[in-house]
Amino acid sequence: MLRRLLVAGALAASALIVPAAVAASAHASASSTAASCYKRVGTHWNCITPGAYCPATAHGKYGYAKVTKKRYRCSYYSSDHRWHWKRA
């Protein structure tokens, strides 16, 4: 009886752990596909995320948002000493 109870508890615990692992891997693949869109084309950047940090090669350059297609510029923010995409 005790053995049956322990096995049932182990099965229940494993059922709780597996969905969390599957959800984490699904989230990782979704963020990697979003990141793959971010690219440099000539003198500007396509598919940027407004407010996100800019790479060093984009400092002072322009980019276009991946959803709204609006124009942004990679600008320096003195408040946090980092470069972000700001609406141009």
N, C-alpha and C positions, 0 to 999 in steps of 0.2 A: 504494500500500500504506500509506504514512504517513497519507495523507488518510483512508482507511478506518478506520485505528486511532484517529485524532483524533475522527472522527465517532462512533465506537462509545464512546469515552471520554466525550464530551459527553452522549450519550444516557444513559449509566449515571449520570453526575453529576446530570442533571436528574431521573432517577427517584428519586434519594435526596432531593432537595430538595422535591419536590412533596408526599410524604406528611407531612413535617414541617409544611408550611404548612397542610395539611388538618387535621392533628391540633391545631394551634394555634387554628384557627378553630372547631373543634368544642368545644374547651375553653372558649373565650370565650363561645360561645352557651350552654353548660351553666351557667357561672357567672352569666350575665346572667339566666337563668330562675330561678336560686336567689335572686338579689337582688331580683327583682320580687315575690317572695312577702312580703317584709319590709314591713309596713305598720302604721299607727296606726289603731286603731278606738276612738273615744271617748277614755277615759282610760287605756287599755292598748294594748300592741303585740302583734300576732299574728305568728307565723312567725319568731321570732328564732333566732339561732344562739348557744347557750350559750358564754360566754367571749369573744364577739366584742365589738368596741367599740360603744358606744351613741352615737346621734346626740344633739346638744345638747338637743333637745326631749324626749328620753326620760329625762333625768337624774332619778333618784329615782322613776321610774315602773316599773310591772310589765309583764312580757311573757310570752308563752307560746311554748315551743319548737316548732319546725315539725315535728319528728319525734315526740318523746315527749309533747308537749302539757303538760309540767310548767311550773310558774310560776317566773319569774326576775325579779330586780330590777336595774335599772341602778344600779350602785354605783361609788363612786370608789375606786380603788386607789392608795394613797400610794406603793407601790413603783415604779410606772412613771408616776404622775401622769396617769392616764387613767381613763375610765369604761368599765366592762365589764358584761356581763350575768352576774349571779351568782345561784346557786340560792337561792330565797327559802323 
